[in-house]
Amino acid sequence: MAAAQSSSKISQLIRRGWIEIPDIMVGLGIGAFGLCFGGFGLYRHLNREVKRPFKDHYIVKRDDDPDAEKYLRFHQNPKY
C-alpha cells in the first residue's frame, strides 16, 4: 500500500514539474540520457571491450625486414 502511494507521489511530482517548469524537466531528461551514455562508455573503456593493441606496445622494423614490407607499402601509398 505504501509503495503505491509513493509511486503516485513521484508521478504527481513529475506531472507538476512538467506543467510548471517544462524546460528544466527536459534538461533533466537529456542530462540523465547523457549520463547513461557516458557511464556505458566508461564501462566499456574500463573493461577494455575495445582492444587497441597498437597502443599497448611498439615494434621497430628495419627497412630490409621482410615482415615490414606491408607497412612500407601502406606508408608509401596510404588509402584513407
N, C-alpha and C positions, 0 to 999 in steps of 0.2 A: 504494500500500500504506500509506503514511504517512497519507494523507488518511482512509482507512477507520479506522485506529487512532485518529486524533484525534477523528473524529466519534463513535466508540464511547465514547471517554473523556468527551466532552461529554454524551452521552446518559446514561452511567452517573452522572456528576456531578449531572445534573438529577434522575434517579431517587433517588439517595441524599439529595439535598436535599429532595425531596418526602416521603420517608419520615421524615427526621429533623426538618425544620422546615417543615411544610406552610404555616403561616401566613405565613412570610417569603416562600416561593415564590409564594403567591397575591398577596401585596403587590407583589412584583417584577413579576408579570404585569400587575396593574392599573396599576402605575406606567408600565410600558412602553406599555400601551394609551393612557394619558393623554398621554404624551409624543408618541406618534404623532398623536393628535388635535390637540394643541397645536401641533406642527410644521406640520401641514396648515393649521390656521387662520392661523398666522403666514405661511406661504407664500402663502395666498390674500390676506391683508391686504397683504403687500409687493408682490405682483403686481397689486393693485388689480382683481381679478376682480369684486368688488362695488363698483360705481361709486356714489358718493354726490355727485351734482352740487350738492345743496343745501348741502353743507359746503365746496365749493370757492369759491363766490362768492355774494355777496348782491346782490339787485336791490331798489331802493327804488321803490315805486309810489305815486302820489298817488291820493286817493280818486276824483277825477274822470277818471282814466285808463280808457279802455275795456278795456284788457288786464287791469286789476286787478279786473274785475267777478267773475270766477270765484273769485278769492282772497277777496274780500269776502263772497261768498255762503257760502263754506266756513267762514269765521271767525264768521259770524253764526249758522250752523246746522251745527255740525260733526257728522259721522257717525262715531262710533268703533266 
